[in-house]
Amino acid sequence: MDRIRLLVPGNIHHHSGGNIYNARLVQGLKALGVDVEVLPVEGSWPYAGSHARRRLGSLLGAWETGSEAEQPDTVTLVDGLIAMGTPDELEFAAKAGRQTWVLVHMPAPAHQEREARSLRAATGVVCTSTWASKVLEERHGLHGLKVALPGTDPATLAEGSAPPHMVIVAALLPNKDQLFTVSALALLQDLDWTASFVGSDQVDGDYAQRVRAAVKMHGLDGRIQFTGELAGEALESQWRRADLSLLVSRAEAFGMVVTESLARGIPVVVRDGTGAVEALRLGMAGKDDDGGALPGAKVAFPADDDPANPALLAQALRHWLEDAGTRDAWRARALEARGALPGWEQPAAHVLAAIRG
């Protein structure tokens, strides 16, 4: 194997963990001396139309014709968002003897039969979290899935704010459950705090409007800021202000924002049962988290959680806001985790070892 072609979805333009992972993976592979070509594949993935799927089949060499068919010394690595919607093309590529690996950022929430076919047809599968690999193994009876956890860049230590400032860094999307967070914050108006929702409001405009309306309804306009998607110094400014980070997604394979927070010494509250717990544990290897030794908290929300019933999240935040000992303990553990986070050279090495192995 002398060359890797990475096929990425051309329809994901907002700041996402998958996009960041893909970009940093490419950098890491090139640093290891691998010739890497990145090809954005247009289509409404994972549910693209027939034209986009035919185009993908050509890129995979599934039809064994056309100038776009891969060469024998090339391994194709397909982003899972594309692969989950194209089992036919992956199966034809396998029959044609092509080496096609799938890079899974997040298991498919629907159409799991198509997902199973795609993964079984692949030469191999790399997951970006242990949580994702376990879900796929249990869901489809698969074995031998590889894991390459995301890395983390070193970052400047956050200074914090008075009153305490919380950041919720994610695009405004139903899965990220900002409505639930707003409802929890609405129960804490007797305490001093501010918050920023940092992320695109263009991906799902209707949901973004609902979140903004909820903030206004609860009278939180003066406390909660919507920044839109940020990068560079504007984003770093938000991180510097932060005392606590929240990621309460309904489903999360890993949650790179968790390790980005820890890299700045910022503790995090995550939803229990998601892959974000693995991210929260990452810098605390070898310690029994047991709910009491984490750089933040994992909160178990009801399976049928309703934005009108956010008591558990509000309770965790109230405890942190009111108890200085808890704030100090979470911060100390975040600082400890900060020094033990893996860099971005590791996932590239793990992916390359999986493919070569």
Secondary structure by P-SEA (a helix, b strand, c coil): ccbbbbbbbcccccccaaaaaaaaaaaaaaaaccbbbbbbbbcccccccaaaaaaaaaaacccccccccccccbbbbbcaaaaaacaaaaaaaaaaccbbbbbbccccccaaaaaaaaaaaccbbbbccaaaaaaaaaaccccbbbbbcccccccccccccccbbbbbccccccccaaaaaaaaaaaaccccbbbbbcccccccaaaaaaaaaaaaaaccccccccccccccaaaaaaaaaccbbbbbcccccccaaaaaaaaaccccccccccaaaaaaaccccccccccccccbbbbbcccccccccaaaaaaaaaaaaccaaaaaaaaaaaaaaaaccccaaaaaaaaaaaaac
